[in-house]
Amino acid sequence: MTPPPATLEAPAPPREAAERSAALDPRTPCRHCGLPLGSAWKSEYGPFCCTGCRAVSELLASNGLER
């Protein structure tokens, strides 16, 4: 068996990494509610203003209720 041909394109960075770097600005909107992340934002929240928005967003996504 021969391996597939190598591609010249570099793999795209993971979506979460891009969102994390964009979310460092306190004015960035929360992915769930749209409010600014604010100065109390923590990197473990991801692109969400709080753990509540993150939990609700994950719950909606896991049930196929995303927009």
ZARORO-975746 format. One record per atom (N, C-alpha, C, CB): atom name; residue in three letters; residue number from 1; x, y, z; chain. Coordinates in nm, 4 decimals. Glycine has a CB too. Layout:
residues N
<site name="CA" resn="ala" resi="NUM" u="X" v="Y" w="Z" chain="A"/>
...
//
This chain:
residues 67
<site name="N" resn="met" resi="1" u="0.0836" v="-0.1182" w="0.0000" chain="A"/>
<site name="CA" resn="met" resi="1" u="0.0000" v="0.0000" w="0.0000" chain="A"/>
<site name="C" resn="met" resi="1" u="0.0877" v="0.1240" w="0.0000" chain="A"/>
<site name="CB" resn="met" resi="1" u="-0.0949" v="0.0001" w="0.1208" chain="A"/>
<site name="N" resn="thr" resi="2" u="0.0537" v="0.2197" w="-0.0810" chain="A"/>
<site name="CA" resn="thr" resi="2" u="0.1300" v="0.3434" w="-0.0841" chain="A"/>
<site name="C" resn="thr" resi="2" u="0.0580" v="0.4487" w="-0.0012" chain="A"/>
<site name="CB" resn="thr" resi="2" u="0.1507" v="0.3923" w="-0.2294" chain="A"/>
<site name="N" resn="pro" resi="3" u="0.1352" v="0.5312" w="0.0688" chain="A"/>
<site name="CA" resn="pro" resi="3" u="0.0721" v="0.6360" w="0.1504" chain="A"/>
<site name="C" resn="pro" resi="3" u="0.0103" v="0.7422" w="0.0605" chain="A"/>
<site name="CB" resn="pro" resi="3" u="0.1752" v="0.7005" w="0.2467" chain="A"/>
<site name="N" resn="pro" resi="4" u="-0.0885" v="0.8145" w="0.1110" chain="A"/>
<site name="CA" resn="pro" resi="4" u="-0.1493" v="0.9217" w="0.0317" chain="A"/>
<site name="C" resn="pro" resi="4" u="-0.0467" v="1.0308" w="0.0041" chain="A"/>
<site name="CB" resn="pro" resi="4" u="-0.2724" v="0.9808" w="0.1043" chain="A"/>
<site name="N" resn="pro" resi="5" u="-0.0622" v="1.1023" w="-0.1062" chain="A"/>
<site name="CA" resn="pro" resi="5" u="0.0347" v="1.2079" w="-0.1379" chain="A"/>
<site name="C" resn="pro" resi="5" u="0.0313" v="1.3188" w="-0.0332" chain="A"/>
<site name="CB" resn="pro" resi="5" u="0.0066" v="1.2665" w="-0.2770" chain="A"/>
<site name="N" resn="ala" resi="6" u="0.1474" v="1.3752" w="-0.0084" chain="A"/>
<site name="CA" resn="ala" resi="6" u="0.1583" v="1.4839" w="0.0898" chain="A"/>
<site name="C" resn="ala" resi="6" u="0.0953" v="1.6100" w="0.0327" chain="A"/>
<site name="CB" resn="ala" resi="6" u="0.3069" v="1.5100" w="0.1285" chain="A"/>
<site name="N" resn="thr" resi="7" u="0.0310" v="1.6848" w="0.1173" chain="A"/>
<site name="CA" resn="thr" resi="7" u="-0.0262" v="1.8126" w="0.0739" chain="A"/>
<site name="C" resn="thr" resi="7" u="0.0674" v="1.9248" w="0.1145" chain="A"/>
<site name="CB" resn="thr" resi="7" u="-0.1680" v="1.8346" w="0.1344" chain="A"/>
<site name="N" resn="leu" resi="8" u="0.0620" v="2.0304" w="0.0415" chain="A"/>
<site name="CA" resn="leu" resi="8" u="0.1481" v="2.1452" w="0.0698" chain="A"/>
<site name="C" resn="leu" resi="8" u="0.0841" v="2.2428" w="0.1672" chain="A"/>
<site name="CB" resn="leu" resi="8" u="0.1826" v="2.2170" w="-0.0584" chain="A"/>
<site name="N" resn="glu" resi="9" u="-0.0451" v="2.2262" w="0.1905" chain="A"/>
<site name="CA" resn="glu" resi="9" u="-0.1150" v="2.3177" w="0.2809" chain="A"/>
<site name="C" resn="glu" resi="9" u="-0.0880" v="2.2800" w="0.4262" chain="A"/>
<site name="CB" resn="glu" resi="9" u="-0.2665" v="2.3168" w="0.2527" chain="A"/>
<site name="N" resn="ala" resi="10" u="-0.0643" v="2.3805" w="0.5070" chain="A"/>
<site name="CA" resn="ala" resi="10" u="-0.0480" v="2.3570" w="0.6504" chain="A"/>
<site name="C" resn="ala" resi="10" u="-0.1858" v="2.3360" w="0.7116" chain="A"/>
<site name="CB" resn="ala" resi="10" u="0.0266" v="2.4761" w="0.7196" chain="A"/>
<site name="N" resn="pro" resi="11" u="-0.1953" v="2.2508" w="0.8125" chain="A"/>
<site name="CA" resn="pro" resi="11" u="-0.3265" v="2.2307" w="0.8748" chain="A"/>
<site name="C" resn="pro" resi="11" u="-0.3744" v="2.3593" w="0.9410" chain="A"/>
<site name="CB" resn="pro" resi="11" u="-0.3207" v="2.1166" w="0.9784" chain="A"/>
<site name="N" resn="ala" resi="12" u="-0.5036" v="2.3797" w="0.9357" chain="A"/>
<site name="CA" resn="ala" resi="12" u="-0.5624" v="2.4985" w="0.9977" chain="A"/>
<site name="C" resn="ala" resi="12" u="-0.5539" v="2.4855" w="1.1493" chain="A"/>
<site name="CB" resn="ala" resi="12" u="-0.7102" v="2.5180" w="0.9524" chain="A"/>
<site name="N" resn="pro" resi="13" u="-0.5325" v="2.5962" w="1.2198" chain="A"/>
<site name="CA" resn="pro" resi="13" u="-0.5293" v="2.5880" w="1.3663" chain="A"/>
<site name="C" resn="pro" resi="13" u="-0.6659" v="2.5501" w="1.4193" chain="A"/>
<site name="CB" resn="pro" resi="13" u="-0.4835" v="2.7216" w="1.4281" chain="A"/>
<site name="N" resn="pro" resi="14" u="-0.6708" v="2.4820" w="1.5322" chain="A"/>
<site name="CA" resn="pro" resi="14" u="-0.8008" v="2.4446" w="1.5884" chain="A"/>
<site name="C" resn="pro" resi="14" u="-0.8878" v="2.5669" w="1.6131" chain="A"/>
<site name="CB" resn="pro" resi="14" u="-0.7820" v="2.3671" w="1.7187" chain="A"/>
<site name="N" resn="arg" resi="15" u="-1.0171" v="2.5503" w="1.5938" chain="A"/>
<site name="CA" resn="arg" resi="15" u="-1.1122" v="2.6608" w="1.6098" chain="A"/>
<site name="C" resn="arg" resi="15" u="-1.1067" v="2.7188" w="1.7499" chain="A"/>
<site name="CB" resn="arg" resi="15" u="-1.2539" v="2.6140" w="1.5788" chain="A"/>
<site name="N" resn="glu" resi="16" u="-1.0940" v="2.6318" w="1.8488" chain="A"/>
<site name="CA" resn="glu" resi="16" u="-1.0924" v="2.6795" w="1.9863" chain="A"/>
<site name="C" resn="glu" resi="16" u="-0.9717" v="2.7686" w="2.0136" chain="A"/>
<site name="CB" resn="glu" resi="16" u="-1.0930" v="2.5620" w="2.0825" chain="A"/>
<site name="N" resn="ala" resi="17" u="-0.8570" v="2.7341" w="1.9555" chain="A"/>
<site name="CA" resn="ala" resi="17" u="-0.7373" v="2.8160" w="1.9770" chain="A"/>
<site name="C" resn="ala" resi="17" u="-0.7576" v="2.9552" w="1.9182" chain="A"/>
<site name="CB" resn="ala" resi="17" u="-0.6129" v="2.7489" w="1.9143" chain="A"/>
<site name="N" resn="ala" resi="18" u="-0.8180" v="2.9613" w="1.7999" chain="A"/>
<site name="CA" resn="ala" resi="18" u="-0.8432" v="3.0907" w="1.7380" chain="A"/>
<site name="C" resn="ala" resi="18" u="-0.9412" v="3.1720" w="1.8213" chain="A"/>
<site name="CB" resn="ala" resi="18" u="-0.8966" v="3.0728" w="1.5959" chain="A"/>
<site name="N" resn="glu" resi="19" u="-1.0448" v="3.1060" w="1.8728" chain="A"/>
<site name="CA" resn="glu" resi="19" u="-1.1421" v="3.1773" w="1.9556" chain="A"/>
<site name="C" resn="glu" resi="19" u="-1.0799" v="3.2253" w="2.0857" chain="A"/>
<site name="CB" resn="glu" resi="19" u="-1.2620" v="3.0882" w="1.9854" chain="A"/>
<site name="N" resn="arg" resi="20" u="-0.9927" v="3.1427" w="2.1436" chain="A"/>
<site name="CA" resn="arg" resi="20" u="-0.9271" v="3.1811" w="2.2689" chain="A"/>
<site name="C" resn="arg" resi="20" u="-0.8423" v="3.3054" w="2.2483" chain="A"/>
<site name="CB" resn="arg" resi="20" u="-0.8403" v="3.0659" w="2.3227" chain="A"/>
<site name="N" resn="ser" resi="21" u="-0.7661" v="3.3106" w="2.1386" chain="A"/>
<site name="CA" resn="ser" resi="21" u="-0.6799" v="3.4260" w="2.1170" chain="A"/>
<site name="C" resn="ser" resi="21" u="-0.7632" v="3.5504" w="2.0879" chain="A"/>
<site name="CB" resn="ser" resi="21" u="-0.5820" v="3.3992" w="2.0020" chain="A"/>
<site name="N" resn="ala" resi="22" u="-0.8756" v="3.5346" w="2.0162" chain="A"/>
<site name="CA" resn="ala" resi="22" u="-0.9618" v="3.6486" w="1.9870" chain="A"/>
<site name="C" resn="ala" resi="22" u="-1.0321" v="3.6963" w="2.1131" chain="A"/>
<site name="CB" resn="ala" resi="22" u="-1.0646" v="3.6124" w="1.8795" chain="A"/>
<site name="N" resn="ala" resi="23" u="-1.0565" v="3.6060" w="2.2071" chain="A"/>
<site name="CA" resn="ala" resi="23" u="-1.1331" v="3.6393" w="2.3265" chain="A"/>
<site name="C" resn="ala" resi="23" u="-1.0514" v="3.7145" w="2.4310" chain="A"/>
<site name="CB" resn="ala" resi="23" u="-1.1887" v="3.5141" w="2.3872" chain="A"/>
<site name="N" resn="leu" resi="24" u="-0.9248" v="3.7379" w="2.4069" chain="A"/>
<site name="CA" resn="leu" resi="24" u="-0.8433" v="3.8093" w="2.5040" chain="A"/>
<site name="C" resn="leu" resi="24" u="-0.8848" v="3.9557" w="2.5172" chain="A"/>
<site name="CB" resn="leu" resi="24" u="-0.6973" v="3.8004" w="2.4653" chain="A"/>
<site name="N" resn="asp" resi="25" u="-0.9519" v="4.0094" w="2.4184" chain="A"/>
<site name="CA" resn="asp" resi="25" u="-1.0006" v="4.1467" w="2.4230" chain="A"/>
<site name="C" resn="asp" resi="25" u="-1.1310" v="4.1486" w="2.5026" chain="A"/>
<site name="CB" resn="asp" resi="25" u="-1.0214" v="4.2045" w="2.2787" chain="A"/>
<site name="N" resn="pro" resi="26" u="-1.1388" v="4.2246" w="2.6127" chain="A"/>
<site name="CA" resn="pro" resi="26" u="-1.2607" v="4.2276" w="2.6944" chain="A"/>
<site name="C" resn="pro" resi="26" u="-1.3846" v="4.2754" w="2.6192" chain="A"/>
<site name="CB" resn="pro" resi="26" u="-1.2390" v="4.3160" w="2.8134" chain="A"/>
<site name="N" resn="arg" resi="27" u="-1.3652" v="4.3398" w="2.5037" chain="A"/>
<site name="CA" resn="arg" resi="27" u="-1.4799" v="4.3876" w="2.4253" chain="A"/>
<site name="C" resn="arg" resi="27" u="-1.5367" v="4.2798" w="2.3336" chain="A"/>
<site name="CB" resn="arg" resi="27" u="-1.4395" v="4.5084" w="2.3425" chain="A"/>
<site name="N" resn="thr" resi="28" u="-1.4678" v="4.1659" w="2.3213" chain="A"/>
<site name="CA" resn="thr" resi="28" u="-1.5155" v="4.0566" w="2.2364" chain="A"/>
<site name="C" resn="thr" resi="28" u="-1.6492" v="4.0064" w="2.2901" chain="A"/>
<site name="CB" resn="thr" resi="28" u="-1.4114" v="3.9407" w="2.2303" chain="A"/>
<site name="N" resn="pro" resi="29" u="-1.7487" v="3.9850" w="2.2026" chain="A"/>
<site name="CA" resn="pro" resi="29" u="-1.8788" v="3.9389" w="2.2515" chain="A"/>
<site name="C" resn="pro" resi="29" u="-1.8774" v="3.7906" w="2.2904" chain="A"/>
<site name="CB" resn="pro" resi="29" u="-1.9854" v="3.9631" w="2.1455" chain="A"/>
<site name="N" resn="cys" resi="30" u="-1.9537" v="3.7581" w="2.3905" chain="A"/>
<site name="CA" resn="cys" resi="30" u="-1.9733" v="3.6200" w="2.4337" chain="A"/>
<site name="C" resn="cys" resi="30" u="-2.0384" v="3.5431" w="2.3192" chain="A"/>
<site name="CB" resn="cys" resi="30" u="-2.0608" v="3.6127" w="2.5636" chain="A"/>
<site name="N" resn="arg" resi="31" u="-1.9950" v="3.4221" w="2.2962" chain="A"/>
<site name="CA" resn="arg" resi="31" u="-2.0484" v="3.3409" w="2.1874" chain="A"/>
<site name="C" resn="arg" resi="31" u="-2.1945" v="3.3022" w="2.2119" chain="A"/>
<site name="CB" resn="arg" resi="31" u="-1.9637" v="3.2155" w="2.1694" chain="A"/>
<site name="N" resn="his" resi="32" u="-2.2385" v="3.3034" w="2.3355" chain="A"/>
<site name="CA" resn="his" resi="32" u="-2.3765" v="3.2640" w="2.3650" chain="A"/>
<site name="C" resn="his" resi="32" u="-2.4702" v="3.3840" w="2.3779" chain="A"/>
<site name="CB" resn="his" resi="32" u="-2.3806" v="3.1825" w="2.4927" chain="A"/>
<site name="N" resn="cys" resi="33" u="-2.4388" v="3.4767" w="2.4675" chain="A"/>
<site name="CA" resn="cys" resi="33" u="-2.5330" v="3.5860" w="2.4965" chain="A"/>
<site name="C" resn="cys" resi="33" u="-2.5008" v="3.7159" w="2.4228" chain="A"/>
<site name="CB" resn="cys" resi="33" u="-2.5351" v="3.6129" w="2.6447" chain="A"/>
<site name="N" resn="gly" resi="34" u="-2.3788" v="3.7293" w="2.3720" chain="A"/>
<site name="CA" resn="gly" resi="34" u="-2.3424" v="3.8488" w="2.2977" chain="A"/>
<site name="C" resn="gly" resi="34" u="-2.2911" v="3.9644" w="2.3817" chain="A"/>
<site name="CB" resn="gly" resi="34" u="-2.4581" v="3.8943" w="2.2213" chain="A"/>
<site name="N" resn="leu" resi="35" u="-2.2947" v="3.9512" w="2.5136" chain="A"/>
<site name="CA" resn="leu" resi="35" u="-2.2406" v="4.0576" w="2.5988" chain="A"/>
<site name="C" resn="leu" resi="35" u="-2.0881" v="4.0573" w="2.5900" chain="A"/>
<site name="CB" resn="leu" resi="35" u="-2.2871" v="4.0398" w="2.7466" chain="A"/>
<site name="N" resn="pro" resi="36" u="-2.0229" v="4.1693" w="2.6153" chain="A"/>
<site name="CA" resn="pro" resi="36" u="-1.8765" v="4.1716" w="2.6149" chain="A"/>
<site name="C" resn="pro" resi="36" u="-1.8211" v="4.0751" w="2.7209" chain="A"/>
<site name="CB" resn="pro" resi="36" u="-1.8245" v="4.3155" w="2.6405" chain="A"/>
<site name="N" resn="leu" resi="37" u="-1.7071" v="4.0153" w="2.6914" chain="A"/>
<site name="CA" resn="leu" resi="37" u="-1.6464" v="3.9219" w="2.7866" chain="A"/>
<site name="C" resn="leu" resi="37" u="-1.6117" v="3.9914" w="2.9170" chain="A"/>
<site name="CB" resn="leu" resi="37" u="-1.5212" v="3.8582" w="2.7268" chain="A"/>
<site name="N" resn="gly" resi="38" u="-1.5699" v="4.1152" w="2.9102" chain="A"/>
<site name="CA" resn="gly" resi="38" u="-1.5421" v="4.1933" w="3.0302" chain="A"/>
<site name="C" resn="gly" resi="38" u="-1.4063" v="4.1641" w="3.0918" chain="A"/>
<site name="CB" resn="gly" resi="38" u="-1.6482" v="4.1685" w="3.1316" chain="A"/>
<site name="N" resn="ser" resi="39" u="-1.3708" v="4.2437" w="3.1894" chain="A"/>
<site name="CA" resn="ser" resi="39" u="-1.2386" v="4.2338" w="3.2514" chain="A"/>
<site name="C" resn="ser" resi="39" u="-1.2260" v="4.1138" w="3.3441" chain="A"/>
<site name="CB" resn="ser" resi="39" u="-1.2083" v="4.3598" w="3.3282" chain="A"/>
<site name="N" resn="ala" resi="40" u="-1.3367" v="4.0536" w="3.3872" chain="A"/>
<site name="CA" resn="ala" resi="40" u="-1.3319" v="3.9373" w="3.4755" chain="A"/>
<site name="C" resn="ala" resi="40" u="-1.3202" v="3.8057" w="3.3980" chain="A"/>
<site name="CB" resn="ala" resi="40" u="-1.4557" v="3.9341" w="3.5634" chain="A"/>
<site name="N" resn="trp" resi="41" u="-1.3146" v="3.8145" w="3.2635" chain="A"/>
<site name="CA" resn="trp" resi="41" u="-1.3067" v="3.6954" w="3.1791" chain="A"/>
<site name="C" resn="trp" resi="41" u="-1.1825" v="3.6136" w="3.2124" chain="A"/>
<site name="CB" resn="trp" resi="41" u="-1.3061" v="3.7345" w="3.0307" chain="A"/>
<site name="N" resn="lys" resi="42" u="-1.1980" v="3.4812" w="3.2133" chain="A"/>
<site name="CA" resn="lys" resi="42" u="-1.0869" v="3.3888" w="3.2384" chain="A"/>
<site name="C" resn="lys" resi="42" u="-1.0710" v="3.2982" w="3.1174" chain="A"/>
<site name="CB" resn="lys" resi="42" u="-1.1109" v="3.3046" w="3.3681" chain="A"/>
<site name="N" resn="ser" resi="43" u="-0.9476" v="3.2622" w="3.0855" chain="A"/>
<site name="CA" resn="ser" resi="43" u="-0.9213" v="3.1828" w="2.9660" chain="A"/>
<site name="C" resn="ser" resi="43" u="-0.9939" v="3.0489" w="2.9668" chain="A"/>
<site name="CB" resn="ser" resi="43" u="-0.7733" v="3.1597" w="2.9517" chain="A"/>
<site name="N" resn="glu" resi="44" u="-1.0194" v="2.9924" w="3.0843" chain="A"/>
<site name="CA" resn="glu" resi="44" u="-1.0891" v="2.8636" w="3.0887" chain="A"/>
<site name="C" resn="glu" resi="44" u="-1.2360" v="2.8747" w="3.0472" chain="A"/>
<site name="CB" resn="glu" resi="44" u="-1.0801" v="2.8051" w="3.2284" chain="A"/>
<site name="N" resn="tyr" resi="45" u="-1.2899" v="2.9983" w="3.0405" chain="A"/>
<site name="CA" resn="tyr" resi="45" u="-1.4265" v="3.0170" w="2.9936" chain="A"/>
<site name="C" resn="tyr" resi="45" u="-1.4384" v="2.9938" w="2.8433" chain="A"/>
<site name="CB" resn="tyr" resi="45" u="-1.4749" v="3.1566" w="3.0286" chain="A"/>
<site name="N" resn="gly" resi="46" u="-1.3263" v="3.0019" w="2.7699" chain="A"/>
<site name="CA" resn="gly" resi="46" u="-1.3336" v="2.9949" w="2.6246" chain="A"/>
<site name="C" resn="gly" resi="46" u="-1.3955" v="3.1232" w="2.5724" chain="A"/>
<site name="CB" resn="gly" resi="46" u="-1.4149" v="2.8714" w="2.5783" chain="A"/>
<site name="N" resn="pro" resi="47" u="-1.4694" v="3.1170" w="2.4602" chain="A"/>
<site name="CA" resn="pro" resi="47" u="-1.5279" v="3.2394" w="2.4034" chain="A"/>
<site name="C" resn="pro" resi="47" u="-1.6602" v="3.2780" w="2.4688" chain="A"/>
<site name="CB" resn="pro" resi="47" u="-1.5490" v="3.2219" w="2.2545" chain="A"/>
<site name="N" resn="phe" resi="48" u="-1.6750" v="3.2501" w="2.5970" chain="A"/>
<site name="CA" resn="phe" resi="48" u="-1.7981" v="3.2780" w="2.6712" chain="A"/>
<site name="C" resn="phe" resi="48" u="-1.7669" v="3.3715" w="2.7873" chain="A"/>
<site name="CB" resn="phe" resi="48" u="-1.8633" v="3.1464" w="2.7227" chain="A"/>
<site name="N" resn="cys" resi="49" u="-1.8651" v="3.4535" w="2.8264" chain="A"/>
<site name="CA" resn="cys" resi="49" u="-1.8414" v="3.5498" w="2.9342" chain="A"/>
<site name="C" resn="cys" resi="49" u="-1.8403" v="3.4835" w="3.0717" chain="A"/>
<site name="CB" resn="cys" resi="49" u="-1.9474" v="3.6586" w="2.9309" chain="A"/>
<site name="N" resn="cys" resi="50" u="-1.9006" v="3.3647" w="3.0824" chain="A"/>
<site name="CA" resn="cys" resi="50" u="-1.9060" v="3.2961" w="3.2115" chain="A"/>
<site name="C" resn="cys" resi="50" u="-1.9274" v="3.1461" w="3.1904" chain="A"/>
<site name="CB" resn="cys" resi="50" u="-2.0187" v="3.3551" w="3.3000" chain="A"/>
<site name="N" resn="thr" resi="51" u="-1.9140" v="3.0705" w="3.2977" chain="A"/>
<site name="CA" resn="thr" resi="51" u="-1.9333" v="2.9260" w="3.2866" chain="A"/>
<site name="C" resn="thr" resi="51" u="-2.0797" v="2.8915" w="3.2582" chain="A"/>
<site name="CB" resn="thr" resi="51" u="-1.8868" v="2.8564" w="3.4151" chain="A"/>
<site name="N" resn="gly" resi="52" u="-2.1731" v="2.9766" w="3.2982" chain="A"/>
<site name="CA" resn="gly" resi="52" u="-2.3146" v="2.9526" w="3.2699" chain="A"/>
<site name="C" resn="gly" resi="52" u="-2.3438" v="2.9580" w="3.1209" chain="A"/>
<site name="CB" resn="gly" resi="52" u="-2.4009" v="3.0540" w="3.3430" chain="A"/>
<site name="N" resn="cys" resi="53" u="-2.2924" v="3.0600" w="3.0524" chain="A"/>
<site name="CA" resn="cys" resi="53" u="-2.3123" v="3.0703" w="2.9076" chain="A"/>
<site name="C" resn="cys" resi="53" u="-2.2456" v="2.9528" w="2.8361" chain="A"/>
<site name="CB" resn="cys" resi="53" u="-2.2563" v="3.2042" w="2.8545" chain="A"/>
<site name="N" resn="arg" resi="54" u="-2.1300" v="2.9139" w="2.8842" chain="A"/>
<site name="CA" resn="arg" resi="54" u="-2.0617" v="2.8006" w="2.8224" chain="A"/>
<site name="C" resn="arg" resi="54" u="-2.1443" v="2.6729" w="2.8393" chain="A"/>
<site name="CB" resn="arg" resi="54" u="-1.9211" v="2.7822" w="2.8836" chain="A"/>
<site name="N" resn="ala" resi="55" u="-2.1958" v="2.6487" w="2.9593" chain="A"/>
<site name="CA" resn="ala" resi="55" u="-2.2744" v="2.5281" w="2.9859" chain="A"/>
<site name="C" resn="ala" resi="55" u="-2.4018" v="2.5257" w="2.9016" chain="A"/>
<site name="CB" resn="ala" resi="55" u="-2.3097" v="2.5194" w="3.1351" chain="A"/>
<site name="N" resn="val" resi="56" u="-2.4734" v="2.6379" w="2.8942" chain="A"/>
<site name="CA" resn="val" resi="56" u="-2.5970" v="2.6437" w="2.8162" chain="A"/>
<site name="C" resn="val" resi="56" u="-2.5665" v="2.6229" w="2.6682" chain="A"/>
<site name="CB" resn="val" resi="56" u="-2.6694" v="2.7786" w="2.8380" chain="A"/>
<site name="N" resn="ser" resi="57" u="-2.4600" v="2.6846" w="2.6186" chain="A"/>
<site name="CA" resn="ser" resi="57" u="-2.4239" v="2.6686" w="2.4787" chain="A"/>
<site name="C" resn="ser" resi="57" u="-2.3904" v="2.5235" w="2.4465" chain="A"/>
<site name="CB" resn="ser" resi="57" u="-2.3062" v="2.7585" w="2.4440" chain="A"/>
<site name="N" resn="glu" resi="58" u="-2.3153" v="2.4566" w="2.5349" chain="A"/>
<site name="CA" resn="glu" resi="58" u="-2.2814" v="2.3160" w="2.5137" chain="A"/>
<site name="C" resn="glu" resi="58" u="-2.4068" v="2.2283" w="2.5186" chain="A"/>
<site name="CB" resn="glu" resi="58" u="-2.1796" v="2.2691" w="2.6190" chain="A"/>
<site name="N" resn="leu" resi="59" u="-2.4996" v="2.2597" w="2.6090" chain="A"/>
<site name="CA" resn="leu" resi="59" u="-2.6243" v="2.1846" w="2.6203" chain="A"/>
<site name="C" resn="leu" resi="59" u="-2.7069" v="2.1986" w="2.4928" chain="A"/>
<site name="CB" resn="leu" resi="59" u="-2.7053" v="2.2324" w="2.7420" chain="A"/>
<site name="N" resn="leu" resi="60" u="-2.7199" v="2.3209" w="2.4425" chain="A"/>
<site name="CA" resn="leu" resi="60" u="-2.7940" v="2.3432" w="2.3184" chain="A"/>
<site name="C" resn="leu" resi="60" u="-2.7293" v="2.2688" w="2.2022" chain="A"/>
<site name="CB" resn="leu" resi="60" u="-2.8021" v="2.4931" w="2.2870" chain="A"/>
<site name="N" resn="ala" resi="61" u="-2.5983" v="2.2780" w="2.1909" chain="A"/>
<site name="CA" resn="ala" resi="61" u="-2.5263" v="2.2121" w="2.0817" chain="A"/>
<site name="C" resn="ala" resi="61" u="-2.5415" v="2.0602" w="2.0884" chain="A"/>
<site name="CB" resn="ala" resi="61" u="-2.3779" v="2.2499" w="2.0856" chain="A"/>
<site name="N" resn="ser" resi="62" u="-2.5348" v="2.0036" w="2.2088" chain="A"/>
<site name="CA" resn="ser" resi="62" u="-2.5439" v="1.8582" w="2.2238" chain="A"/>
<site name="C" resn="ser" resi="62" u="-2.6836" v="1.8063" w="2.1893" chain="A"/>
<site name="CB" resn="ser" resi="62" u="-2.5073" v="1.8176" w="2.3666" chain="A"/>
<site name="N" resn="asn" resi="63" u="-2.7823" v="1.8946" w="2.1886" chain="A"/>
<site name="CA" resn="asn" resi="63" u="-2.9188" v="1.8555" w="2.1535" chain="A"/>
<site name="C" resn="asn" resi="63" u="-2.9602" v="1.9051" w="2.0151" chain="A"/>
<site name="CB" resn="asn" resi="63" u="-3.0156" v="1.9081" w="2.2574" chain="A"/>
<site name="N" resn="gly" resi="64" u="-2.8612" v="1.9524" w="1.9372" chain="A"/>
<site name="CA" resn="gly" resi="64" u="-2.8883" v="1.9957" w="1.8009" chain="A"/>
<site name="C" resn="gly" resi="64" u="-2.9719" v="2.1215" w="1.7915" chain="A"/>
<site name="CB" resn="gly" resi="64" u="-2.9560" v="1.8874" w="1.7273" chain="A"/>
<site name="N" resn="leu" resi="65" u="-2.9642" v="2.2070" w="1.8914" chain="A"/>
<site name="CA" resn="leu" resi="65" u="-3.0467" v="2.3277" w="1.8939" chain="A"/>
<site name="C" resn="leu" resi="65" u="-2.9683" v="2.4556" w="1.8645" chain="A"/>
<site name="CB" resn="leu" resi="65" u="-3.1134" v="2.3401" w="2.0278" chain="A"/>
<site name="N" resn="glu" resi="66" u="-2.8554" v="2.4418" w="1.7974" chain="A"/>
<site name="CA" resn="glu" resi="66" u="-2.7765" v="2.5600" w="1.7611" chain="A"/>
<site name="C" resn="glu" resi="66" u="-2.8457" v="2.6356" w="1.6495" chain="A"/>
<site name="CB" resn="glu" resi="66" u="-2.6333" v="2.5201" w="1.7185" chain="A"/>
<site name="N" resn="arg" resi="67" u="-2.8147" v="2.7624" w="1.6385" chain="A"/>
<site name="CA" resn="arg" resi="67" u="-2.8692" v="2.8438" w="1.5278" chain="A"/>
<site name="C" resn="arg" resi="67" u="-2.7938" v="2.8149" w="1.4034" chain="A"/>
<site name="CB" resn="arg" resi="67" u="-2.8632" v="2.9939" w="1.5588" chain="A"/>
//
